[in-house]
Amino acid sequence: MNSLADATSQPDVAGRSLWADARRRFFRNKAALLGLGLLIFVVCFAIFGNYIAAWNNSDIDYNVMGDASLSGPSLSNGHYFGVDDLGRDLFARTVQGTQISLLVGIIGSAIAVIVGTVYGAIAGYFGGRVDGVMMRIVDILLAIPYMFVLILLLVMYGRSIGMLFVGVGLISWLEMSRIVRGQTLTLKNRDYVEAARAIGVPPLTIIRRHILPNLVGVVVVFATLLVPLMILTESFISFLGLGVQEPQTSLGALISEGAGTMNYGTLWQLAFPLFFFIITLFGFYFVGDGLRDALDPKER
């Protein structure tokens, strides 16, 4: 009798939600935590770097321009990363390059995820002829070299930062749509979706309320892994001279400039932008892998 009373008086053990369980697994992943730390460092550098910089990114220091003995990294003259071949402060330009590369990666990924998720969910839910036509369009677009399309857009409509955002995003939604479409084909046969359909809920409302919320995990993982791909694409375009234009810069443009001056012994012009480029990519890849493992149903 007493044991029964003791059992009933003990507090209930709180259940752990799927998101709480995923969060626990993520924070137990050392590589994911390392990636998260790298991303926090890069974001802080991009946000607060201008407050630390002693020079503006477009200012020219004529005292050190052209003098290799004075143009290297130095705390005394405020050029913490040295200067480029035009005498501009490399620290301030690396801050701006990191900002633009992060913006291209995040905004481009956001555009790709939104377009791809909506397109794939509609194709997967309606199925049949609608699905066939929509997926054949995706197959045709995938057959076209996306880099060629991006270069064509930049040449035709101008090499502006806004067009770079839109161009990178609009050519990257195709794989997202195929992933979402496959998940939607499974979700649309679930009991709660069948019940909503039986009581006359409109298809678009079912997609918005029941399909899309259950795709959050897949979308978040894909978006995290898509950001470094966007940054790599922007860097390649900038390396070709078709990316952001002066006086703006990006990590890809800085790496291109640094590679062109390596023969003059100014390795810092390549080393510092390349360092931030590498740790940014590693950070996103580690976090993306950690999220994928944390949200994997097989691990639950």
Secondary structure, DSSP 8 states (H G I E B T S, - for coil): -HHHHHHHHS-------HHHHHHHHHHT-HHHHHHHHHHHHHHHHHHHHHHH-SS-TT-B-TTTTT-TTTSS--SSSS-TT-B-TTSBBHHHHHHHHHHHHHHHHHHHHHHHHHHHHHHHHHHHHH-HHHHHHHHHHHHHHHHS-HHHHHHHHHHHH-S-HHHHHHHHHHTS-HHHHHHHHHHHHHHTTSHHHHHHHHTT--HHHHIIIIIGGGGHHHHHHHHHHHHHHHHHHHHHHHHTT-SS-TT---HHHHHHHHHHTGGGT-THHHHHHHHHHHHHHHHHHHHHHHHHHHT-GGG-
